């Protein structure tokens, strides 16, 4: 096969919604401060008994239901996450069990907030080479497990959730070539380190990198895919900060593209943010089927990955 295509998407968010006003009773902050600096208004927080693999399976089931692909035909499950507590079995294997898949390859991938675009590229390459024929790619996080709820600089940012995509091998290339890399000198900028770890980041460093470097890399992604920025129907970057997201289209010349702004209602959900935002846009029919969409993840490592995909 020449490539792969996304045939469907699905997403899941916990029922518990945490508002900015509630956070003002927990830490010294204000709704205006949060909105003006990162654009977030609400976020979803998993219940204590709501596991990572359970959330991932919810999103995967929704994607499967829309795909026309039988669960028994899925031969590859890849889960992007940085918030799994257990070393083994991995989350992908647990999702495969929940979905009652017969014998898939099951792989977890940890590239933090860039995880989904890395996982999508990995699945695309497996389908192109014939190592798999039908895959589920999932981004899922429970960042609330690793949050210091007394730290006002980080607790206002995070949210929990999952997003999933079903991919099939195709004679045409609907998932464009990936542009990926890292900035090792900034590997410390986003971290969850140690046995009793909490999410920490050097927000200003990440902000400066994203606003300075992201547009040039995004243009490179478009060039590699053979798509002009002005022809993009939508841009779905990692949902980290509205002040990073909103100027991106203008800076690369994609003035007519829809910009995903799911960060407003979901917060930063790390590896889940891109499939979560894309699934919502598709569900609301805001992007025409077959239209080119730029996906771009960046985060811990400091790693990044992007590709242009055709909307299912």
C-alpha positions as CSV (number, residue, x, y, z in Angstrom):
1,X,0.0,0.0,0.0
2,X,1.1,3.6,-0.7
3,X,-0.2,4.9,2.5
4,X,-3.0,4.9,5.1
5,X,-6.0,7.0,6.0
6,X,-8.0,7.9,9.0
7,X,-11.5,6.5,8.6
8,X,-13.0,7.7,11.9
9,X,-12.3,9.4,15.2
10,X,-13.7,9.2,18.7
11,X,-13.1,11.0,22.0
12,X,-14.0,10.7,25.7
13,X,-13.9,13.1,28.7
14,X,-14.7,12.5,32.3
15,X,-18.0,13.9,33.6
16,X,-16.4,16.0,36.3
17,X,-15.8,19.6,35.1
18,X,-13.5,21.8,37.1
19,X,-14.0,25.5,36.5
20,X,-11.7,28.5,37.0
21,X,-13.9,29.8,39.7
22,X,-13.5,26.5,41.6
23,X,-9.7,26.8,41.3
24,X,-9.8,30.2,42.9
25,X,-11.0,28.5,46.1
26,X,-8.0,26.1,45.9
27,X,-5.1,28.4,45.0
28,X,-4.3,32.1,44.8
29,X,-5.5,32.8,41.2
30,X,-8.4,34.4,39.3
31,X,-10.5,33.5,36.4
32,X,-9.2,36.6,34.5
33,X,-5.6,35.6,35.2
34,X,-6.1,32.1,33.8
35,X,-8.0,33.2,30.8
36,X,-5.6,36.0,29.9
37,X,-2.5,33.8,30.1
38,X,-3.6,30.5,28.7
39,X,-7.2,30.8,27.5
40,X,-8.6,28.0,29.6
41,X,-12.1,28.2,31.2
42,X,-12.8,24.6,32.2
43,X,-11.2,21.2,32.3
44,X,-12.4,17.6,32.9
45,X,-11.0,15.6,35.8
46,X,-11.2,11.8,36.0
47,X,-13.0,10.1,38.8
48,X,-10.8,8.2,41.3
49,X,-12.0,4.8,39.9
50,X,-11.8,5.9,36.2
51,X,-8.6,4.3,34.9
52,X,-6.4,5.3,32.0
53,X,-7.2,2.3,29.9
54,X,-11.0,2.7,30.6
55,X,-10.9,6.2,29.2
56,X,-8.8,5.1,26.2
57,X,-11.3,2.2,25.5
58,X,-14.2,4.6,25.6
59,X,-12.7,6.8,22.9
60,X,-11.6,3.7,20.9
61,X,-15.1,2.2,20.9
62,X,-16.6,5.4,19.6
63,X,-14.0,5.5,16.8
64,X,-14.7,1.9,15.9
65,X,-18.4,2.4,15.9
66,X,-18.0,5.1,13.2
67,X,-15.4,3.3,11.2
68,X,-17.1,0.3,9.6
69,X,-14.1,-1.8,10.7
70,X,-14.8,-4.8,12.8
71,X,-12.9,-5.0,16.1
72,X,-11.7,-8.5,15.2
73,X,-9.8,-7.0,12.2
74,X,-7.7,-4.5,14.2
75,X,-4.2,-5.8,14.2
76,X,-2.3,-2.9,15.8
77,X,-3.1,-0.8,18.9
78,X,-0.8,2.0,19.8
79,X,-1.4,4.3,22.8
80,X,0.3,7.6,23.4
81,X,0.5,8.5,27.1
82,X,2.9,9.8,29.7
83,X,0.6,9.2,32.7
84,X,0.6,5.4,33.1
85,X,1.6,4.2,36.6
86,X,2.2,0.6,35.8
87,X,5.1,-0.8,33.8
88,X,3.4,-3.9,32.6
89,X,1.0,-4.8,31.2
90,X,1.0,-1.6,29.1
91,X,-2.1,0.5,28.4
92,X,-2.4,-0.7,24.8
93,X,-2.6,-4.4,26.0
94,X,-5.3,-3.4,28.5
95,X,-7.3,-1.5,25.9
96,X,-7.0,-4.6,23.5
97,X,-8.5,-6.7,26.3
98,X,-11.3,-4.3,27.0
99,X,-12.2,-4.2,23.3
100,X,-11.9,-8.0,23.0
101,X,-9.4,-7.8,20.1
102,X,-8.0,-11.2,19.1
103,X,-4.3,-10.8,18.6
104,X,-3.1,-7.2,17.9
105,X,0.3,-5.8,18.3
106,X,0.0,-3.6,21.4
107,X,2.4,-0.7,21.9
108,X,2.6,2.2,24.3
109,X,4.5,5.3,23.3
110,X,5.6,8.1,25.6
111,X,6.5,11.5,24.0
112,X,4.3,13.5,26.3
113,X,2.3,16.2,24.5
114,X,3.7,15.2,21.1
115,X,2.7,11.6,21.7
116,X,-0.3,11.3,19.4
117,X,1.4,12.7,16.3
118,X,4.4,10.4,16.9
119,X,2.0,7.5,17.4
120,X,0.1,8.4,14.2
121,X,3.3,8.5,12.2
122,X,4.4,5.1,13.7
123,X,1.1,3.5,12.8
124,X,1.1,5.0,9.3
125,X,4.5,3.6,8.6
126,X,3.5,0.1,9.8
127,X,0.5,0.2,7.5
128,X,2.6,1.3,4.6
129,X,5.1,-1.5,5.0
130,X,2.4,-4.1,5.5
131,X,3.3,-4.8,9.1
132,X,-0.3,-4.0,10.0
133,X,-3.5,-3.5,8.0
134,X,-5.9,-1.8,10.5
135,X,-4.9,0.2,13.5
136,X,-6.3,2.1,16.4
137,X,-4.2,5.1,17.6
138,X,-5.1,6.6,20.9
139,X,-3.9,9.5,23.0
140,X,-5.0,9.3,26.6
141,X,-3.9,11.1,29.8
142,X,-4.8,11.4,33.5
143,X,-2.6,14.4,34.3
144,X,-4.7,15.0,37.4
145,X,-2.8,12.1,39.0
146,X,0.5,14.0,38.6
147,X,-0.7,17.5,39.6
148,X,0.3,19.5,42.6
149,X,-3.0,21.1,43.4
150,X,-1.3,23.8,45.5
151,X,0.9,25.0,42.6
152,X,-1.1,27.7,40.8
153,X,1.3,27.8,37.9
154,X,0.5,24.3,36.8
155,X,-2.7,23.1,38.4
156,X,-4.8,25.6,36.3
157,X,-3.4,24.1,33.1
158,X,-4.2,20.4,33.1
159,X,-7.2,18.2,32.1
160,X,-7.9,14.5,31.6
161,X,-9.3,12.8,28.5
162,X,-8.8,10.5,25.5
163,X,-9.0,10.7,21.7
164,X,-8.7,7.9,19.2
165,X,-8.4,7.3,15.4
166,X,-9.0,4.2,13.3
167,X,-6.5,3.9,10.4
168,X,-6.6,1.5,7.5
169,X,-4.0,0.8,4.8
170,X,-4.9,2.6,1.5
171,X,-3.6,2.8,-2.0
172,X,-3.3,6.6,-1.6
173,X,-1.5,8.7,1.0
174,X,-4.0,10.4,3.2
175,X,-1.6,10.7,6.2
176,X,1.3,12.9,5.0
177,X,5.0,12.4,5.8
178,X,5.9,13.2,9.3
179,X,8.3,16.0,10.3
180,X,9.6,15.2,13.7
181,X,12.5,16.0,16.0
182,X,13.5,17.3,19.4
183,X,15.5,20.0,21.2
184,X,17.6,18.0,23.7
185,X,18.9,21.2,25.3
186,X,15.4,21.9,26.4
187,X,14.6,18.4,27.6
188,X,14.1,19.7,31.1
189,X,11.5,22.2,30.2
190,X,8.5,19.9,30.7
191,X,8.9,17.0,33.2
192,X,7.3,14.5,35.4
193,X,10.3,13.0,37.3
194,X,10.7,10.8,40.3
195,X,8.6,8.3,42.2
196,X,6.3,11.0,43.7
197,X,6.4,13.1,40.6
198,X,4.2,16.1,39.7
199,X,3.9,17.9,36.4
200,X,6.3,20.8,36.1
201,X,7.3,23.0,33.3
202,X,9.3,26.1,32.4
203,X,6.3,27.8,30.8
204,X,8.1,30.8,29.5
205,X,10.8,28.7,27.8
206,X,8.2,26.5,26.1
207,X,6.2,29.6,25.1
208,X,9.2,31.3,23.5
209,X,10.2,28.1,21.6
210,X,6.7,27.5,20.3
211,X,6.1,31.1,19.2
212,X,9.5,31.4,17.6
213,X,10.1,27.9,16.1
214,X,6.7,26.4,15.5
215,X,5.7,28.4,12.4
216,X,8.8,27.4,10.4
217,X,8.4,23.7,11.3
218,X,4.7,23.9,10.5
219,X,5.5,25.3,7.0
220,X,8.0,22.5,6.6
221,X,5.3,19.9,7.3
222,X,3.0,21.5,4.7
223,X,5.9,21.5,2.1
224,X,6.7,17.9,2.8
225,X,3.0,17.0,2.3
226,X,2.8,19.0,-0.9
227,X,0.1,21.2,0.6
228,X,0.2,25.0,0.6
229,X,-0.6,26.6,4.0
230,X,-3.3,28.7,2.4
231,X,-5.1,25.5,1.3
232,X,-5.4,24.0,4.8
233,X,-8.9,23.5,6.0
234,X,-7.9,23.3,9.6
235,X,-5.0,23.4,12.0
236,X,-5.0,21.2,15.1
237,X,-1.9,21.9,17.3
238,X,-1.3,20.6,20.7
239,X,-3.7,22.4,23.0
240,X,-1.3,24.0,25.4
241,X,-2.0,27.7,25.4
242,X,-4.4,29.8,23.4
243,X,-1.7,32.5,22.9
244,X,0.4,29.9,21.0
245,X,-2.5,28.4,19.1
246,X,-4.3,31.4,17.7
247,X,-1.4,33.2,16.0
248,X,-0.2,30.1,14.2
249,X,-2.5,30.2,11.1
250,X,-1.6,33.8,10.5
251,X,2.2,33.2,10.8
252,X,2.2,30.4,8.3
253,X,-0.3,32.0,5.9
254,X,-3.2,29.7,6.6
255,X,-5.6,32.6,7.0
256,X,-8.8,30.7,6.1
257,X,-8.1,27.6,8.2
258,X,-10.2,26.6,11.2
259,X,-8.1,26.7,14.4
260,X,-8.8,24.1,17.0
261,X,-9.4,25.9,20.4
262,X,-10.4,23.0,22.5
263,X,-8.0,24.1,25.2
264,X,-10.7,26.6,26.3
265,X,-13.0,23.8,27.5
266,X,-10.6,20.9,28.0
267,X,-7.3,22.4,29.3
268,X,-4.0,20.8,28.4
269,X,-4.6,17.1,28.0
270,X,-1.1,16.3,26.7
271,X,-1.1,13.3,24.3
272,X,-4.9,13.4,24.2
273,X,-5.3,17.0,23.1
274,X,-4.9,16.6,19.3
275,X,-7.2,13.6,18.7
276,X,-9.7,15.1,21.3
277,X,-9.8,18.4,19.5
278,X,-9.9,16.9,16.0
279,X,-12.7,14.4,16.9
280,X,-14.9,17.3,18.2
281,X,-14.3,19.3,15.0
282,X,-15.3,16.3,12.8
283,X,-18.3,15.4,15.0
284,X,-19.5,19.0,14.6
285,X,-18.9,18.7,10.8
286,X,-16.7,21.8,10.8
287,X,-14.2,20.2,8.4
288,X,-15.2,18.8,5.0
289,X,-14.4,15.1,4.4
290,X,-11.1,14.8,2.5
291,X,-9.9,18.3,3.4
292,X,-6.3,18.8,4.5
293,X,-5.7,19.3,8.2
294,X,-2.4,20.1,9.8
295,X,-1.7,18.3,13.1
296,X,1.3,19.4,15.2
297,X,2.3,18.1,18.7
298,X,5.1,19.5,20.9
299,X,6.0,19.0,24.5
300,X,8.2,17.1,26.9
301,X,11.6,16.2,25.5
302,X,11.4,18.9,24.0
303,X,9.9,16.8,21.2
304,X,7.7,17.7,18.3
305,X,6.0,15.9,15.3
306,X,3.6,17.1,12.7
307,X,1.8,15.8,9.6
308,X,-1.0,16.8,7.2
309,X,-3.9,14.4,7.2
310,X,-7.0,14.2,5.1
311,X,-10.1,14.6,7.2
312,X,-12.3,11.4,7.4
